[in-house]
Amino acid sequence: MRKTLKSLPIASFILASASLLTAGAYASSPSSSHSIVPDDIMHFESLKKPVVSDSGTMLAVEVAPDRGDSHGLVKSLTSSKKFTVDGGSKPKVSRDGRFVAFVVKNSLLDSEMASAKEKKKLKSGMVLLDTTSGKETRFERVKTFEFNETGTHLAVWFEAEENEGDSKKTDKNADSKKKEQKSKQEKVDKFDKGTEFQLISLKNGYKQGVKNVTRFYFDKVGKHLVLASNDVKSKKHQLVSIKLNSNEKEIVRQYNDQQVGEVSLSEDGRYIAFTHGVAANAPYGREYKLSLLEIATGVVKPAPVNDEWKLNRYTTLRFSQDSNRLFFGRVPHVSQQLEIKKIENQADLFNEKIVTGQRELRIWHGDDARIKPNEVKQYKKEQERTYLAVLHLQGNNLVQLADEAVPDIELQEQSRFVIASSDIPYRKMITWAGFYRDYYLVDLNTGRKIPFLTQQPTNEAPNLSPKERFVSYYQQGQVYLYQISQDRRHNLTKDLKVSFADEDHDYPSNAPGYGFGPWLENDAGLLVYDKYDIWQMNTESLEAFKLTAGKGRKQGIQYRVTGLVEDENTPDVFAIDQQVLLHGYNEKTKGDGYYQAKIGVSGVTTLMEGDYKIKPLARSKDSNTLVFSKERYDLFPDLYTAEYSAPQAATRQTDLDAQKRKFNWSQSELVHWTNGDGQPLDGVLIKPTNYEEGKRYPVLVYFYRFMSDRLHAFPQMKLNHRPNFAWYADNGYAIFLPDIRFEVGYPGATSVQALTSGVQKLIEMGIADPDAVGIQGHSWGGYQTAFAVTQTHIFKAAVTGAPVSNMTSAYSGIRHGSGLARQFQYETGQSRIGESLFRAPQKYIENSPVFYAERIKTPMMIMFGDKDDAVPWEQGIELYLAMRRAGKDVVFLQYQDEPHHLKKYPNKLDYSIRMMEYFDHYLKGKPAPAWLTQGEAYTEYKKAD
């Protein structure tokens, strides 16, 4: 048995001040070292959640091993300073970059050693790093933390202190009645409990605390912080304001009997908005009122009210950036939660109403809008749903915008219209047809709803222009412009000789579009994508031209606008003649590039392109600093920074690729072949480490749908439900990732055709040992794996994770995670049957592995979590029982209390090891492990104290 070697040292975080040269400049040159084993994968580190300061001067990122504790890395982009923060994760950076804050989770060792009860008490902390001095300040039990928008202050909001009752034993001799009375007096609903809060002035380190905080809000201009402080036991409910320039704290409103709820600030520094309700009422049914406090005078003005709409505990507040409007949610009614009457006396035992009231029953009605499991899953969300209203501050005019018929509104920084939508008319048909919505324009001044788009696929949402003159939308292959003032629609693409529908769509539904880029200034135009090119559409002349000059389609490059500043409230707008950065994906080479275009001018300039994959990750708000990663199969996706307009001159900021250099590393290459129908297909071949020309190797086929775009992707160095490519390649396997193109109604057969023709290509190339080809897939790939071995004997071993095995029973099953029925998946979605079970029963049978179990000659290992939230795990049982009955070579791994993808690390490690042992036995002839030859008897273990 191979010995486990010591873990790698943590990769150093270094500045490689080298320009981004050709891809070949970073090819690894391994010095022969040990083979990859699971211990190496567990320690292998990846970069997560990189952030850059708004000033563009400081970069922070979490470095996380597959198993173990993360650490934070911080790098100055203007000096040689760099820092490592032990335990740091999920970084946030102050606006000027001087301070970086990280979440600090409890160590993995502490978590693993803690009892179940102790684990519930473990809470994350926080560390604040001053990058000028390198000083770290650590805080324990932090609920959340936040820098204000201008970067002058940090808010730290702490978890509640542990209840004394959790750590101290009660006095058994105490009078039980007194304890009960005391308990009733001191009991505070969790929703109303406030906790300790600390405000830190980053300029001088001045700290001040506020107790019993339940809400806080920074304005965006850096003037004020407002807090709700509710000491329920002492009946002291305060609205607290702090002036950030002087750190002066003031109690601006205090109540004895009113719980202060939500708080917000207008950006002009004039108003505090807050909600408040009777503290004696339980929060579930507490009705709140909305008030505005004028900061300069301290005068409180109640907002208008009516009998039709109320405020509850889920109401949120948001001022518009121009401070002219306050948006908040309301509900039709507020009431306390229903309770089931308990049996309290002898008569209650025979009271029909009381006894049946304790039933455990859910009634499924044929006309229910949602099936019961989905209704149950949506219950909490519906309880928290509020319907948007707006208060116009100038005239104190309150307008209800959303209602129970049209509940959902997309709110940005509009001043006249918002887009609202409703899926209510289509909730029943979700079961079999998928997701649709009706869309409306809602007038902010009157609340009037203007319907303009009916039964639109939910994933094809319309796009309101920044000046609110137009709405763009895609429908059935065409792009439309709706002119709001004229109530007129224009088909922008009807005369353009190119498809705007997804050209690779192989589902039994209408093909979606490719989406939109940003609008132009003053709503003068917008950018629209086809498969390859970007079109600039003029909203006045309705004319269009290819911003990318048609080079995309000619060269097979898919161009998209990239490198934008992320701001969900304020979308990007381009000016005429503005230079914009484009990302390009070359469909032929599978390589990426950065390109430049100029708004209003047809043409593309190449900045960098090659045989690698690049991913834009962050962009600073106040400068043009772009953060991105660059990778190949043999190049770790380290971080690079550059000017937005010159990514080709980027500086490499990290070197976690050093981890990979400790090993021999294989290569990937593109494979082309043609299936039996003459259709060209692509796939990725990852050759074994130390590949020898002319030698045949065992092959592991892993797939899902399109896989060839992973040609230049660095392999995911994790242990999970997938085979680890680097581990398999280093263990002498070739890995094959073929593309699958499906035919509606025949997903199984077309998948098999692609798989077998691809494997045959590898055999013809002299790479694959025809007697040692294995296949592994999960979920949809698991289904294809299970079906494939009923139709072909080319595979000598199969591992299938979470497969559908019987489409006739799965069709009317439930997705336990969402509570949705599975029927839509087969009629319009991924399973691609295209018809109901009643109209095409034979297609469901023909595509179901379970009906062909007798044909199987390939040994199969089935894996399922018995709490699978996507595919009913009984589908695995059906396949196992069918193969067992037919006398086939089958083993079933049931991981307890696991969902669709394994979450518990011991299970992920166990599955990974068993998968390798399984393929090693059947494809390489190694002795079978005992669990494979004998199974494992059920055993109950002593439970930990």
Residue, then its C-alpha position, 0 to 999 in steps of 0.5 A: m500500500r502506498k504511504t501517505l506523504k507529508s503535506l505540502p508547505i503553504a504556497s508562498f504569496i509572492l509578487a512576480s513582477a513579470s508581464l503576462l507573456t505567452a502561455g508557454a512561458y509558464a510551462s512547468s518544469p517538474s523535478s521528478s517528485h512523488s506521485i499525487v495521493p489524496d493527502d496532497i489533494m486535501h492540502f492543495e490550496s485554491l484562491k477564493k473571493p479576491v477583492v480589490s479596494d475601490s482605490g485599486t491599491m490593495l488586493a485581498v484573497e482567501v487561500a483555502p485548502d480542500r480540507g483544513d483552515s484558510h488563510g488570508l493574503v493581502k498584497s499592496l498593488t503600489s508597493s512591496k508590502k504583503f501580509t498573511v492572516d492566519g485563519g482569514s476568509k471572505p475578505k472585505v477591504s476599506r475604500d482606500g485599501r488601508f484596512v482589510a477585514f477577514v472572517v475567522k472561522n473556528s479551526l477545523l480541529d476544534s470543530e471536529m473535536a467538539s461535540a454536537k452540542e458544542k458545535k452549535k456554540l462555536k461562532s466565527g470571529m473577525v480580524l482587522l489588518d492595518t496594512t500601514s503597520g501590519k497590526e492585527t486586531r482580532f474579535e471573537r463571536v462576530k455576527t457580521f462586519e462592514f466598512n462604510e462606503t467612504g472607508t472611514h469607519l468599521a462596524v462590528w456586530f457581535e453574536a449574542e452572549e451565551n445563555e447562562g443556563d447553557s453553562k450553569k446547572t440550575d438549582k434543583n432545590a429552587d422553587s419551580k413556580k418562581k423559576e417558571q414566573k421568572s422564565k416568563q418575565e425574562k423570555v425575549d423573542k429571538f427576533d427582538k434580541g439585540t446584541e453588542f455593537q462596536l463602531i471603530s473610527l479607522k482614522n484614529g482607532y477610536k471605539q464606541g459601543v452600543k448595546n442591544v443593537t438589532r439593526f444598523y445602517f451607514d449612509k453612502v456619503g459617509k456622514h451618519l450611522v443609525l442604529a436600532s437599540n432594543d433592550v426589551k427587558s428594561k423597556k428601553h427602545q432607542l434610535v441612535s445616530i452617530k455623526l461619523n466626522s466627530n463620532e458624536k453619539e446621540i439618542v434621537r428617539q426613545y420609547n418605552d413601549q415601541q420596538v424599533g425595527e428597520v432603519s435607514l438614512s437618506e443620502d442627502g443627510r436629511y432624514i432617518a427613516f425607521t419603523h416601530g411597533v408595540a413591543a408587547n406584541a409578539p413580533y410574528g404579528r406585530e404591526y409597525k409604523l413608518s416614521l421620518l426623523e429630520i436630523a437637523t430639527g429632530v422632528v418626527k413625521p409619521a408616514p401616511v397610512n391606510d387600512e389596506w396595507k400594513l408594515n410588518r417585521y420584514t419591511t425593509l427601507r431604501f432611499s433613492q440615491d437622490s433622496n427624493r423617494l423612500f421605498f419599503g415593503r408592505v403587506p395586506h394584513v398582519s396577524q399572530q401565528l395560529e396555535i394548536k390547542k393542547i389537551e388540558n383536561q379529561a373533557d379535551l380527550f374527547n373533544e372532536k375539534i381539539v383532537t382533530g386539531q392535532r392531526e398531521l395532515r396536508i391536503w393536496h388539491g388538484d387546483d393548488a397553484r403549487i404542489k404541496p412540497n413546493e408550497v412547503k418549501q416556499y412557505k418561509k419565503e412567502q411569509e417574509r414577502t412584502y409588496l413594494a411601496v414608495l413614499h415621495l418625500q416632496g409631497n408626502n405622497l405614498v404609492q403602492l407599487a406591487d400587490e398580490a397579483v403582481p408581487d415582484i419588482e426589480l428596483q434600481e435607481q429609476s425615477r419614473f418607472v420600474i419593471a414588475s412581474s408575476d409568475i402567479p398565472y403560471r405556477k400550476m403549469i410550472t409542474w410540466a412546462g417550466f417557468y414563465r412570467d408576465y411583465y409590467l411597467v409600473d408608474l412610480n407616481t401613480g402605481r399604474k401597471i402597464p402590461f407589456l410582455t406575457q408568458q415570457p420565460t423567466n430566464e429571459a427578463p426584459n431590460l429597462s433603459p437607464k433613462e426609462r425611455f425603452v425596454s429591450y427584450y428577447q422573444q422567440g429568436q428576435v430582439y425587440l425594443y419597446q418605446i414606452s412613451q409611444d407604446r410601440r414595439h420594434n423588432l430590431t433584428k428581423d432584417l439582420k441575417v443572423s440568429f439571435a437564438d442559442e444555436d446549440h440549444d438541444y432542449p424541447s423548448n424555445a431556444p433562449g437568446y444570448g443576452f444584452g450588454p450595457w446601454l449607451e448614454n442617454d438611451a441612445g442605443l444598446l449592445v446585443y449579443d449573437k453567438y459570436d458578435i456584439w451588435q450596437m443598436n440605435t434606439e432612434s434610427l433602429e439601425a444596427f451594426k456589428l461592433t465587432a465587425g463580424k470577426g467573431r463569426k468569421q474566426g469562431i470567437q465569442y465576444r462579450v463585454t467584460g471588466l465592468v464595475e459590479d453595482e446592482n443598483t446602478p448599471d454600467v452605461f457606455a458613452i460614444d467613442q468609449q473604449v471597452l474591454l471584451h472577453g473572447y472565447n475561441e470556439k476552435t482553439k478553446g482559448d481565451g483572449y482580451y480585446q478592445a472595441k470602441i463604442g460607435v466604431s466597428g472593429v476589434t483590437t486584440l490585446m492578448e489571446g492564446d491557449y489559456k483560460i482567463k476569468p475577470l474576477a474584480r474591478s475597482k470602483d474608483s480606478n481602472t484596476l482589473v483583477f483576473s486569473k489565467e490558467r491552463y491545465d498545467l498552469f494554476p489560475d493565479l491572480y493578475t492585476a492590470e489597467y482595464s485598458a491594458p490587460q496584456a501588461a498585467t502583473r502576476q500577483t500570486d504564485l500558488d502554481a508553485q504547489k503544482r511544480k512539486f509533482n509531475w504534471s500531465q498535459s491536455e489536448l483537443v480531440h476531433w472526431t465524427n459520430g455515426d451521423g456525420q456530426p463533428l464533435d470535440g473532446v479533451l484528452i488528458k494524457p497520463t503523467n510521463y505519457e509514452e508514445g505508442k503505449r496504450y493506457p486505461v481510460l476514464v471517460y467523464f462527461y456531462r454535456f459540453m466539455s471541450d471548453r475545459l481544455h485549458a482549465f486547471p483541474q479542480m484539486k478537490l475530493n468530491h463526487r467527481p474523479n480528480f483528474a490530476w490524481y488519475a493522470d498521475n496514476g496512469y490513466a488517460i482522462f477523456l472529456p467528450d462533448i455530447r450533443f442530444e436529439v430531443g426524444y432520444p437523449g440516451a441514444t444520442s449520448v451513447q453515439a457520442l460516447t462510443s464514437g469518441v472512445q473509438k477515436l482514442i482507440e484508433m489514436g493508439i492511446a486507449d486500451p480497448d479492454a480498459v475503458g471506464i466511465q463515470g458520471h454524476s446526476w445527468g452524467g450519471y443517467q447517461t452512464a447508466f444508460a450507456v452500459t445497457q447499449t454498449h459493452i465498450f466500457k469495462a467498468a462504470v461508476t454512476g452517481a445519483p442517476v435517474s434509472n427509470m424515467t417512468s417513475a421519475y417523471s412524477g417524482i419530486r425534487h426534494g430540495s425545491g419541492l417542485a415536480r420533476q415533470f417539466q424536466y422531461e417535457t421541456g428540460q434537461s431530460r429532453i423527452g419533449e412529451s408527457l408520459f401519457r403521450a409518449p410512454q414508449k420514449y420514457i421506456e426506451n430511455s430508461p436503463v432499468f428496462y434494459a438491465e439484462r443487457i448489462k455486461t459492465p460492472m457498475m458501482i452506483m452512488f447516492g446520498d439518501k437525502d438527495d434533494a434533486v434526484p430521488w435516491e430510490q432511482g438508485i435502488e431501482l437500478y440496483l434491484a434490477m441488476r441484482r435480480a438479473g444477476k449482474d455485477v453491481v454494488f450500491l454506495q448509500y451515503q447517509d444524510e447526504p444531498h445530491h452532491l456529497k457535503k461531508y468530507p469523510n464521505k467525499l474522501d471515502y467515495s474518492i478512494r473507493m472509486m479509484e479502487y474500483f477502476d484500478h481493479y477492473l481497468k488495471g487488474k489490481p486485486a479487489p478490495a474486500w468491500l468489493t468482493q464481500g460487501e460490508a455487514y451492517t454494524e452499529y457503533k457506540k455513540a460518542d458521549 
